């Protein structure tokens, strides 16, 4: 456990030492829109979430004029507890990065999941952007009881209008817990979203509205699927960002999955974040 904590701390100190500009982001909130981890022994046919705390810390920045880094740790309703880091390079308007992640179900660190990630994108500010990324566990075929596996794929495409950034995104994220050597529980989330980020020059705030559609799934498998639960919903979200000073900002964001077929059902997640910045010299 101590070695893992020292490993994460090293990457934070490494980034701070060479940073020319950086942002340190703290975020905390609650999620009431995901499958509860405590109910894995019974999938059930009715989607019933429970309150889950979510939190995270991220350090990201640029150095040497052409490199960037991103180091983060926190909890996630799908992936549970994770820590990750990546380093990238700029090639004009193209950015490419590669990194790692590690995940654990609880803080006993008895079982940890190690994986790698990559991202590439092209961006012409004021015109358009295209980005794509992936992450995958290296022990994806391991069947040892107590282990877990994580995967993620996402893609974005967007364009600018006067004072508005429009982005369409596809994200697929899944988590598999190996309960026994033959029994596993697979939780996944697929979402299709669009967002509209509204801003103005010299204004200290930005407002973002998002909408979309998602499918949450949980499948219990032992040679063949034993139980399966699916929850399909529409999404509506917002994010308000306020630059309170040269080195400090805060934001609040939330999202509400809801259904209108049959009977109306409404769930939500919400969080508050703080951003501490070191201005580029």
N, C-alpha and C positions, 0 to 999 in steps of 0.2 A: 504493500500500500504506500509506504513512504517513497519507494522508488518511482511509483507512478506520479505522485504529487510533485516530486522534484523534477520529473520529466516535463510536466506541464508548466511548472514555474520557470524552468530554463527557457522555454519558448517565449514566455512573457518578457523575461529580462532581455532576451536576445532582440526582440522587437523594439523595446524601449531604448536599447543602447544605440541602435543604428537608425532610429526614426528621424526623419526630417519633418514629417507632419504625421500626426496620429489622432485617432478618436478612440476614447475608452467609453464603452456603452454598458450601462447596467439596466436590467429589465426584470420586472416581476409582475405576476398577475395570477389569474385563476382561469381554469378551463372547465367548462361544463358542456362539452360537445364531443367527447371522445369515449371510446370503450374503456371502462375502468380496468386497470391491471389486476385488481384483486378478484375479479370474477372470471379468470381464465379457465377455471375448472369446469365451468358450465357456460357455453356460448349463448344459448337461449335464442328465441325467435323475436324478442322485442328489444329494441335499442333502448337501453337504460344507462345513461352516463352517471357519473358522480363527480363531485368537485375535486379537481386535481390542481395542485399548485404548480406554476411554471415559473422558471427563473433562468437568467443567463447573464454572462459577462463576456464582452467581446473587445479585443484590442485589434485595430486595423490601421494601416497607414502606408506611406510611401517613403522610399529612401533611394538615394543615389540617382534620382531623376528618372529611373526606368524600371524600378522594382517595387512590388507591393506585397504585403503580407496580411494575413487574417488569422487570429488565434481566438478561440472561443471555448466556453464550457457552459453547461446548463442542463436543464431538464426539458423534455419534449413529450407530449402525449402519445406519440407514435414510437419514437426511438428511445424513450426513457432517458437515462442519464448519459451524456456524452461529452467528450472533449475533442477538439479538432484544431488543426492548423494547416495552413497552406502558404505557399510563396509563389509569386507570379512575376511575369515580365511584360512590359509594354513594347510593342513593335508598331510605332505610329498609332493608328487607331485600333489596333488589334491587341487584345490582352489574353494571355494564356497562363494558367496556374496549375499546380499539382500539390497534393497534400495527403494527410492521413487523418484518421479519426479512431477513437476508441470508445466503447460503450459498455455499460454495466447495468444490470437490473436494479441493484441496490448498492449501498455504500459499504458492504462487506468486501467487495472486490474479489469474491471467490471465483466468479466467472467474468471474464472480460472479452470483449469482441474487438478485434483489430481490423481496420480496413483502409482503403486508399480512395482518393477522390481526384477529380480533375474538372477543369472548367476552361472554356474558351469563349471569346466574344469579340464582336466588332461594333464600334460605336462612333458615330459622327454627331457630336452634340449639336442640337438644333435641327437635326435631320432625321436620323433613324438609328436603331440599335437592334442587334441580334445576339442572343447569349444562349449557351447550353452547358449543362453540367451533369456529373454523375458521381455516385459513391457506392462502394460495394465492399462487403466483408471478404476477407481472404479465406476464411474458414467456412465458405458457403455450403460445402458438402459434408461438414462435420455432423455426426449424429450422436455425439456424446450428450448424455442427460445433463441439463442445467445450462447448456450453452445457448447462445442466441446469434442471430444473423440479421444484418441490416442492409437495405438497398434503397437507392434514390436516383431518380432521373428527372430533370426539369429542363424546360426550354422556354425562352422568352423572345418576343418580337415587339418592337414598339416604334413610335414616331412622335415627333413634336409638332404641335400647333402653337400659335401665339399664346404663351403663358400656360400651356397644358401639355403634359406628357401622357400619351396613351400607350398602355402595355397589355398584351395578351400573353397568358402563361398557361402551360401544361405542366403539372407536377404529379409524379407517381412515387410514393414512399411506402415501404413495407418493413415489417419486423416479424421474425419467426423465433419463437421460443421452443426449444427442444425439451419437453417435459420429461420424457423417457426416451430410450433409444428408438422406439417405434412410434411414439406419440408426439406430435408437434402442434402448436397453435400459431396460426398465421394471421397477422393483423395488417391491413393495408388501407391506404387512402389515395384515391385518384381524384384530382380536381382540375377543372377548367375555369379559369378566371380572367376577368378583364378589369383594369383599373384606370382611373383618371386622376392624375396628380396635378393640382392647380397651384400655381406659384406666380410671383411677380417680382421684378427686379427691385432691390432695396427694401422689400417687405420682409419682416422677421418671421413670418409664418408660412407654412404650406399645408394644404388640405388635400387628402387623397380619399376618393370613394372607390370601392371595389364591388364587384358582383360576380356570380358564377354558379357553378354546379359541381357537386362532389358526390363520391360514392365511398362510404366506409364499409369495410368487410372484415369479418373474422371467421376463420374456418379451422375447425379441429379435425386433424387427420391422423389416422392410424391404418396405414396401407391404403385405405379408401376414406373419403370424407365422411365423418360421423355427424357433425353438426355444422351448420352454416348460418351466419347472420349478416344481413346487408341493410344499410341505411342510406338511402338516396335523398339528397336535399339540395335546395337552392342556397346561395350564400349572399349575404349583404354585409359590407364592412366599411370602416372608415379609419383614418389616421390623421391626427392633428399634430403638427410639429411646430415648435416655437423656439426661435433663436433668441435666448434671453440676453446674451452678451457675446463677446468675441470668442470666449472659451467655454461657454456653457449653453446647453439647450435641453429642452425636455419634450417629451411626446406622450400622447395617450392614443391607444388604438383598441379596436374591438371588432368582433365578427359574430354574425348570427346565422347559423344554419337553420333552415326552417322547411317544413313541408306543408303543402296545401291539399294534397290528395287524401281523400277520406276525411280525416280530422286534422285541424291545424296544430302543428307541434313546433315549438320554438326552443332552441338551445343557444348558448353563447360562450364566448371567451373574451377576456379583456385584460389589458396590461398597461402599466405605466413605466416609462423609461427615462433615464438621464444620460446625457452625452457630455463628456468632458473632452475638449479638443486642445491640441497644441498647434497654433497657427503656423503655417509654412513660412519660413523666413524669406 
